[in-house]
């Protein structure tokens, strides 16, 4: 496949994200095992500590959106601060042998990630034309997927050979230091600020008053809750409700298939979706999610649950890769140039809220009966109809609005 022609900083940012996601893959799956089984912190407290990252992430996204649009900070400085805070978080995680240190480490990590998202997506928008953005966001999401899968595999190999979990946090911290160096030496500020930029408070007020953005937020929350179900509810569902229950090895293989298939299809999907408007692309994603949830329902009713699990995770991969670049590109289209950071911050907050709502919802359902779980997946399938209705309404507003 011929790679798209982007400015060099786009490729540098994508390479940086690949590096960061390798570090994330090191720690994401193995940190709970380490702190529960080896340090002896209870599962409940570890869950609370990991959840604290979402709380600080909300703060980071709010401040990051402000700083990205501020002439005193901008995209580059915000990215540097994000990398520095995240590296510091790993210092605390390396030292953590009790609950308070674990909380501090996770809160710093959530804060750093909160600064990161508005800054990096605003930089990508600055460096691309509207026609390039679907593929530009697809490239960076591809870097995410490849980095995460590499990190999980390499992290597992390190644990198997050395059994040293703390080494994972050290390597993760080194990846943030390397990312800091890449930004410092290779990336210039991507946006030329006007002498009189919009005030921060005025920017947030303008964004909140934007009817198009607020309607989009509603449907975007649906998407992020869907994603959270794949990552938090579905693995345990496959273990406990798919026939006699699938083994951990099979479940690991299924999610490796999910990530690999998403990575393979990311760029072709982005190019195909360029034929459609952003909202039409999001509608296509909604349809994929509806079929995916129906396929999950079939897992619990079929004598061959593994086949339907493969199909469901494949279709949900298509739902994910058609959603993520289209959503970021839509925000780029509707955001005033001077308020890109604030608009992207609001977009990113949907992820924090969706991942706050989705896992407890799925956890409650998993504690219920098999029949309840079947109804749970059918409810999600039905919610796609609501999402499509909202998107159709949003498309009418966008087509009638001269400012968009």
C-alpha angles and dihedrals in degrees: 000000000000110000117230119256110247134161113273095252089063090059091044091053090048090050089049091052091049088054093047094048091052086058091046090051088053092058108024098075100028105044095077091049092050099047095044102039103031106025094036100229111149120257090242093054092045089052091051091049092050090046090054088070089066091053094051089041090063089055091046093051092049094050092038091056090052096046095046090060094042119099087215092061116011130170099305099050091045091053090049091051090048092054093046094050092046092051089050089051090059090053089060092044091052090053096039113122097146141042099262093054090046090053092049091050094049094045091052090048091051090048092051093048090047090058091045104060103056091042098050095043092047089052091052091051091049092053099046141061119237089256092055099047100086090056094039092055089042091056092052092046088050088054088051093052096045093046094048094049092046090049093052092049095044092043090053090049092050092050092047093051103036106012089215109137094177089062087067091061091047091054091045090053091049089053090056091048089051090049090051089053092048092053093043097051105026109032125066123195105288099205130063106217121216116241089250110036123185113275116254097243090046090051093055092047091051091049094049090049091052103107093197092054095047093051089048090052090061094055092039090058088057091054094049092047088052091052091049091056091057093051102038111020105031098060093056091041090056090049097048108024109029102100107291089347129274119254123250089248092055092045090050089051091049093054091045086055089049093053095041094048090049091051093049093049099039100094097035089050092050091051093048091049090055085079089067137056117261092255092048088052090052089049089054088052090052090054091052090051092050092052089044094054090047088053090051089053088053089055089068095046103039127089086221103053094162093063092052091045089057091048094045095050091046093052092044089052087058089048091052098047093046090051106045102057093036092053094050091045091050091054089049090053097051100036119097108242093246093049102048093117094053093046092047089047090056089047090051092047087064088065092052092048094042091052089047092054102034105057097049089046091052092043091055091049092050090057090059132075128292090253090053090052091052089053089047092060092044089052090055090048090053092048088065088072089059090049092052091049090052091048092051089051090047091052091054091052093049092048091050096044116091091198092060 
